[in-house]
Amino acid sequence: MIAGGRDAMFRAAPSFEDSVQEGVRAIEACALTARDTVIGISAAGGAKFVLGAMRKAREAGAATASVCSNPNTPMSAEADYPVFVDTGAEAITGSTRLKAGSAQKMVLNLISTAVMIKLGKVYENYMVGIQPTNEKLRRRAVETVRALTGADEPEAAKALARCHDARQAVDTLRTGEPRKRSIC
């Protein structure tokens, strides 16, 4: 979610950032549960939209986290899991899209990588949660199965066609049957 919604991706909508209620509305539209986590992102750590969203998420039973580049922020106090990224002063005072934005993106990449591992989308160090929806991804899925099993290209492609999933194809080629895995 972004303050101002999808349109804010293409045209600045800074007034939405100052609205707790807009953050609440954004969360209400999601039907969150206790199985969800909301991560609030704000360099300064006080965006009202984000605070409203985090509070509403907590009311829905979701876990909350924050990623800020200032210590002891309102968002950090609101979060179950606060992350403080000390990037120091920006090279251009007033611009948080330099070091702070880059550091926050790196933290989010680490979080999403950990989630992908936890969900079983990674096998050894290969992404196997591939949705082969185009030619490039179909090639990647075949190459991943080949790399993890030593199968030749036709054998890997056949296993993928049979299993419809790179992880299942790898398990099948390695052990003769797909592994049953529950996602928690």
Rosetta silent file (secondary structure, phi, psi, omega in degrees, C-alpha in Angstrom):
SEQUENCE: MIAGGRDAMFRAAPSFEDSVQEGVRAIEACALTARDTVIGISAAGGAKFVLGAMRKAREAGAATASVCSNPNTPMSAEADYPVFVDTGAEAITGSTRLKAGSAQKMVLNLISTAVMIKLGKVYENYMVGIQPTNEKLRRRAVETVRALTGADEPEAAKALARCHDARQAVDTLRTGEPRKRSIC
SCORE:     score description
SCORE:     0.000 S_00000001
   1 L     0.000  150.647  176.390    0.000    0.000    0.000 S_00000001
   2 L  -137.186  140.988  177.120    1.081    3.521   -0.572 S_00000001
   3 L   -56.434  123.709 -177.398   -0.413    6.711    0.796 S_00000001
   4 L    98.200   -5.165  176.849   -2.646    7.973   -1.996 S_00000001
   5 L    73.598 -167.058 -175.934   -3.155    4.520   -3.513 S_00000001
   6 H   -55.855  -39.377 -179.142   -2.057    3.290   -6.914 S_00000001
   7 H   -59.255  -29.280 -179.209   -2.297    6.746   -8.491 S_00000001
   8 H   -68.645  -13.320  175.170    0.401    7.976   -6.090 S_00000001
   9 H   -70.624  -23.863 -174.330    2.876    5.715   -7.883 S_00000001
  10 L  -115.676  -20.002 -179.467    2.592    7.992  -10.907 S_00000001
  11 L  -143.328  126.300 -176.882    1.562   11.354   -9.487 S_00000001
  12 L   -54.751  136.699  177.834    2.596   12.725   -6.091 S_00000001
  13 L  -136.341   60.249 -171.107   -0.172   12.658   -3.483 S_00000001
  14 H   -63.612  -24.679 -177.338    1.639   13.972   -0.393 S_00000001
  15 H   -66.500  -26.764  179.642   -1.495   15.023    1.527 S_00000001
  16 H   -65.897  -29.009  179.848   -2.499   11.358    1.991 S_00000001
  17 H   -62.272  -25.224 -177.626    0.663   10.775    4.027 S_00000001
  18 H   -90.089    8.233 -174.345   -0.751   13.115    6.680 S_00000001
  19 L  -114.052  110.298  173.559   -3.994   11.161    7.124 S_00000001
  20 H   -59.612  -43.537 -176.213   -4.343    8.509    9.813 S_00000001
  21 H   -62.008  -36.439  177.575   -7.826    7.747    8.461 S_00000001
  22 H   -64.525  -37.709  175.965   -6.501    7.004    4.946 S_00000001
  23 H   -64.665  -41.665  176.968   -4.120    4.453    6.468 S_00000001
  24 H   -61.080  -47.723 -179.506   -7.000    2.903    8.397 S_00000001
  25 H   -60.623  -39.814  179.788   -9.125    2.725    5.235 S_00000001
  26 H   -61.465  -41.280  179.408   -6.291    1.101    3.295 S_00000001
  27 H   -71.523  -40.113  179.561   -6.004   -1.659    5.907 S_00000001
  28 H   -58.353  -32.051 -179.323   -9.768   -2.123    6.174 S_00000001
  29 L   -72.502   -9.377 -174.961   -9.830   -2.908    2.450 S_00000001
  30 L   -97.076  -15.877 -177.240   -7.447   -5.841    3.003 S_00000001
  31 L    53.562   55.518 -179.599   -9.415   -8.046    5.432 S_00000001
  32 L   -67.815  156.144  174.994   -6.311   -8.823    7.497 S_00000001
  33 L  -132.280 -179.153  178.122   -6.127  -11.698    9.954 S_00000001
  34 L   -67.578  -10.813  177.613   -3.756  -12.845   12.674 S_00000001
  35 L   -86.037   -3.421 -176.627   -1.804  -14.719    9.953 S_00000001
  36 L  -100.292  159.383  173.003   -0.771  -11.429    8.332 S_00000001
  37 E  -132.335  134.377  176.502    2.076   -9.016    8.996 S_00000001
  38 E  -112.577  128.007  179.160    2.073   -5.346    8.078 S_00000001
  39 E  -110.576  114.420  177.347    5.419   -3.595    7.684 S_00000001
  40 E   -84.979  136.036 -177.481    5.269    0.181    7.951 S_00000001
  41 E  -125.487  123.487  177.139    7.946    2.052    6.015 S_00000001
  42 L  -162.346  124.967 -178.368    8.881    5.663    6.652 S_00000001
  43 L   -59.106  -48.214 -178.296   12.351    7.154    6.754 S_00000001
  44 L   -77.893  -26.260  175.702   11.473    9.637    9.494 S_00000001
  45 L    87.618   17.222 -178.493    9.161    7.150   11.236 S_00000001
  46 L  -132.889   12.812 -177.794    6.174    9.390   11.811 S_00000001
  47 L   -60.600  122.797 -175.278    3.996    9.264    8.678 S_00000001
  48 H   -63.334  -37.786  177.226    0.401    9.411    9.920 S_00000001
  49 H   -56.070  -47.688 -177.388   -0.878    7.212    7.066 S_00000001
  50 H   -67.145  -41.718  177.899    1.543    4.474    8.117 S_00000001
  51 H   -61.319  -43.994  177.960    0.728    4.871   11.810 S_00000001
  52 H   -61.758  -41.970  179.354   -3.002    4.596   11.086 S_00000001
  53 H   -64.924  -43.375 -179.059   -2.416    1.497    8.964 S_00000001
  54 H   -65.080  -42.192  179.564   -0.230   -0.139   11.614 S_00000001
  55 H   -64.120  -42.795  179.286   -2.737    0.537   14.406 S_00000001
  56 H   -66.582  -37.460  177.583   -5.620   -0.840   12.351 S_00000001
  57 H   -62.149  -43.168  179.311   -3.539   -3.902   11.418 S_00000001
  58 H   -63.455  -41.846  177.062   -2.852   -4.584   15.085 S_00000001
  59 H   -58.267  -34.355  179.895   -6.587   -4.268   15.864 S_00000001
  60 L   -78.110   -4.495  179.426   -7.188   -6.931   13.190 S_00000001
  61 L    93.700    0.408  179.828   -4.727   -9.204   14.986 S_00000001
  62 L   -74.834  152.226  171.834   -1.929   -8.872   12.438 S_00000001
  63 E   -75.708  154.163  178.875    1.693   -8.566   13.511 S_00000001
  64 E  -128.992  146.120  175.159    3.346   -5.230   12.806 S_00000001
  65 E  -137.214  161.698  176.059    6.871   -4.224   11.932 S_00000001
  66 E  -137.985  149.736  174.630    8.436   -0.908   11.013 S_00000001
  67 E  -127.709  111.856 -176.588   11.467    0.117    8.999 S_00000001
  68 E  -132.943  158.100  177.026   12.719    3.603    9.874 S_00000001
  69 L  -109.674   13.276  172.188   15.965    5.532    9.577 S_00000001
  70 L  -122.633  145.148  178.444   15.468    7.491   12.779 S_00000001
  71 L   -80.076  157.568  171.299   15.681    5.993   16.273 S_00000001
  72 L    51.767   52.623 -178.213   12.803    6.010   18.771 S_00000001
  73 L   -95.088  163.187  173.735   10.058    6.948   16.319 S_00000001
  74 H   -56.942  -38.040  178.825    6.276    6.745   16.771 S_00000001
  75 H   -65.939  -40.630  178.812    6.261    3.898   14.233 S_00000001
  76 H   -62.515  -38.771  178.514    8.937    1.997   16.149 S_00000001
  77 H   -67.141  -31.500 -178.472    6.880    2.343   19.326 S_00000001
  78 H   -78.616  -25.345 -170.756    3.814    1.038   17.470 S_00000001
  79 L   -83.460  143.718  169.844    5.575   -1.967   15.907 S_00000001
  80 L   -69.333  -34.148 -176.503    5.881   -5.470   17.302 S_00000001
  81 E  -131.189   83.566  178.537    9.151   -5.708   15.353 S_00000001
  82 E   -78.547  139.336  174.877   10.829   -2.329   14.864 S_00000001
  83 E  -121.288  122.470  177.829   13.826   -2.112   12.531 S_00000001
  84 E  -110.008  120.923  179.503   16.051    0.941   12.810 S_00000001
  85 L  -110.427  104.296 -176.290   18.488    1.474    9.946 S_00000001
  86 L   -80.083   96.152 -178.656   21.017    4.122   10.973 S_00000001
  87 L   -98.584   -5.823 -178.769   21.958    5.729    7.672 S_00000001
  88 L    71.640 -173.396 -177.926   23.087    9.041    9.108 S_00000001
  89 L   -67.386  144.448  176.824   22.466   12.394    7.477 S_00000001
  90 L   -74.087  154.069  177.437   21.570   12.457    3.797 S_00000001
  91 L   -64.036  -33.038  176.154   23.971   14.039    1.321 S_00000001
  92 L  -115.447  108.440 -177.769   21.140   16.400    0.361 S_00000001
  93 L   -56.981  131.158  179.537   19.341   17.597    3.461 S_00000001
  94 L    97.458   -9.945  179.298   15.626   16.955    3.208 S_00000001
  95 L  -104.272  116.292  178.446   15.861   14.092    0.728 S_00000001
  96 L  -100.004    9.449 -178.962   15.036   10.679    2.194 S_00000001
  97 L   -94.942   10.970  179.989   15.176    8.943   -1.166 S_00000001
  98 L  -100.347 -104.699 -177.560   18.940    8.579   -1.075 S_00000001
  99 H   -63.576  -45.143 -176.711   20.604    6.556    1.698 S_00000001
 100 H   -61.520  -47.115  179.911   17.456    6.012    3.758 S_00000001
 101 H   -63.554  -41.226  178.812   15.413    4.738    0.821 S_00000001
 102 H   -64.913  -43.340 -179.880   18.221    2.469   -0.387 S_00000001
 103 H   -64.849  -40.602  179.005   18.763    1.034    3.090 S_00000001
 104 H   -64.320  -39.529  177.900   15.043    0.407    3.552 S_00000001
 105 H   -62.789  -40.262  178.478   14.893   -1.434    0.237 S_00000001
 106 H   -63.967  -41.319  177.410   17.778   -3.661    1.331 S_00000001
 107 H   -62.204  -44.870  179.100   15.987   -4.474    4.610 S_00000001
 108 H   -63.854  -35.995  175.627   12.795   -5.308    2.706 S_00000001
 109 H   -63.081  -40.814  177.580   14.791   -7.540    0.331 S_00000001
 110 H   -63.590  -42.412  179.373   16.189   -9.419    3.339 S_00000001
 111 H   -64.142  -47.621 -178.289   12.709   -9.836    4.802 S_00000001
 112 H   -66.117  -33.120  175.898   11.194  -11.065    1.531 S_00000001
 113 H   -64.705  -44.967  178.695   14.104  -13.477    1.040 S_00000001
 114 H   -62.025  -39.556  178.160   13.572  -14.918    4.525 S_00000001
 115 H   -64.262  -43.830  179.605    9.847  -15.292    3.828 S_00000001
 116 H   -61.465  -39.536  177.435   10.527  -17.099    0.546 S_00000001
 117 H   -64.788  -48.283 -178.857   12.851  -19.517    2.351 S_00000001
 118 H   -60.392  -35.390 -179.479   10.315  -20.096    5.144 S_00000001
 119 L   -80.348   -0.477  178.092    7.549  -20.764    2.602 S_00000001
 120 L    81.082   20.870 -179.253    9.644  -23.438    0.895 S_00000001
 121 L   -88.842    1.395 -179.421   10.213  -21.446   -2.290 S_00000001
 122 E  -124.975  135.434  178.680   13.989  -21.989   -2.058 S_00000001
 123 E  -124.167  119.219 -169.348   15.802  -25.307   -2.495 S_00000001
 124 L    53.439 -118.126  177.170   19.426  -25.192   -1.409 S_00000001
 125 L  -113.794   24.483 -179.740   20.295  -21.772   -2.843 S_00000001
 126 E  -109.635  138.775  172.505   17.934  -21.918   -5.849 S_00000001
 127 E   -74.702  116.380  177.721   14.562  -20.233   -6.192 S_00000001
 128 L  -110.738   -2.546  176.392   12.125  -23.054   -6.937 S_00000001
 129 L   -83.853   49.917 -175.029    8.961  -21.051   -6.355 S_00000001
 130 L   -89.631  129.141  171.918    8.987  -20.166  -10.037 S_00000001
 131 L   -96.255   99.559 -174.198    5.719  -19.480  -11.808 S_00000001
 132 L   -75.572   72.028 -174.065    6.705  -20.439  -15.383 S_00000001
 133 L   -95.529   -3.532  174.677    4.306  -18.010  -17.036 S_00000001
 134 L  -146.679  174.796 -175.327    6.564  -16.934  -19.895 S_00000001
 135 H   -59.822  -43.912 -179.445    9.412  -18.328  -21.963 S_00000001
 136 H   -60.356  -44.204 -178.517   12.173  -16.866  -19.787 S_00000001
 137 H   -72.774  -31.897  174.664   10.683  -18.336  -16.616 S_00000001
 138 H   -64.693  -42.404  176.680   10.056  -21.712  -18.248 S_00000001
 139 H   -62.410  -42.972 -179.539   13.745  -21.808  -19.250 S_00000001
 140 H   -62.820  -41.837  179.480   14.751  -20.786  -15.727 S_00000001
 141 H   -62.312  -44.460  178.585   12.601  -23.535  -14.185 S_00000001
 142 H   -62.418  -45.295 -179.414   14.154  -26.179  -16.470 S_00000001
 143 H   -64.879  -35.559  177.711   17.680  -24.910  -15.722 S_00000001
 144 H   -65.412  -46.443  178.483   16.956  -24.910  -11.986 S_00000001
 145 H   -61.840  -42.127  178.200   15.725  -28.502  -12.093 S_00000001
 146 H   -61.173  -46.880 -177.116   18.777  -29.473  -14.162 S_00000001
 147 H   -63.380  -36.188 -176.595   21.194  -27.750  -11.770 S_00000001
 148 H   -85.268  -14.658 -175.277   19.664  -29.386   -8.693 S_00000001
 149 H  -123.798  -18.752 -174.491   19.335  -32.891  -10.130 S_00000001
 150 L    80.433    4.865  179.188   21.881  -33.329  -12.885 S_00000001
 151 L   -67.599  154.441  173.616   19.050  -34.229  -15.277 S_00000001
 152 L   -80.332  172.554 -174.413   19.391  -33.376  -18.942 S_00000001
 153 H   -60.165  -48.045  179.783   17.105  -30.773  -20.485 S_00000001
 154 H   -61.055  -39.746 -179.767   14.426  -33.148  -21.863 S_00000001
 155 H   -65.888  -42.682  178.532   14.258  -35.053  -18.558 S_00000001
 156 H   -64.310  -43.918  179.553   13.968  -31.816  -16.533 S_00000001
 157 H   -63.403  -39.639  179.363   11.289  -30.437  -18.868 S_00000001
 158 H   -65.576  -43.052  178.496    9.323  -33.697  -18.652 S_00000001
 159 H   -62.713  -41.197  177.963    9.471  -33.685  -14.838 S_00000001
 160 H   -64.526  -41.201  179.431    8.281  -30.066  -14.785 S_00000001
 161 H   -64.043  -36.480 -179.531    5.411  -30.855  -17.166 S_00000001
 162 H   -74.530  -39.987 -174.228    4.380  -33.759  -14.954 S_00000001
 163 H   -94.410  -25.527 -177.328    4.724  -31.931  -11.625 S_00000001
 164 L    62.393   19.550 -176.093    3.886  -28.325  -12.629 S_00000001
 165 L  -159.034  129.695 -176.103    6.270  -27.161   -9.880 S_00000001
 166 H   -63.257  -42.228  179.495   10.062  -26.905   -9.800 S_00000001
 167 H   -61.620  -45.960  179.697   10.386  -28.114   -6.185 S_00000001
 168 H   -63.372  -39.622  178.884    8.187  -31.141   -6.880 S_00000001
 169 H   -63.678  -41.710  178.018   10.121  -31.879  -10.068 S_00000001
 170 H   -63.001  -48.242  179.786   13.425  -31.776   -8.166 S_00000001
 171 H   -59.427  -42.891 -179.146   12.078  -34.043   -5.427 S_00000001
 172 H   -63.182  -45.214 -179.789   10.681  -36.470   -7.977 S_00000001
 173 H   -69.808  -31.672 -179.715   13.942  -36.693   -9.919 S_00000001
 174 H   -79.612  -38.354 -171.040   16.023  -37.024   -6.734 S_00000001
 175 H  -121.029  -10.546 -178.215   13.870  -39.505   -4.815 S_00000001
 176 L    94.800  -10.964  177.283   11.298  -40.865   -7.234 S_00000001
 177 L  -151.892  150.672  179.583    8.389  -39.078   -5.562 S_00000001
 178 L   -71.009  144.386  178.473    7.438  -35.518   -4.630 S_00000001
 179 L   -80.029  138.670  174.457    7.950  -34.521   -1.014 S_00000001
 180 L   -83.624  129.715 -177.745    4.856  -33.549    0.938 S_00000001
 181 L  -137.723  128.605  175.696    5.394  -30.137    2.498 S_00000001
 182 L   -96.799  142.086  177.381    3.044  -28.140    4.624 S_00000001
 183 L  -102.234  124.271  179.544    3.247  -24.370    4.564 S_00000001
 184 L  -106.352    0.000    0.000    2.666  -22.779    7.953 S_00000001
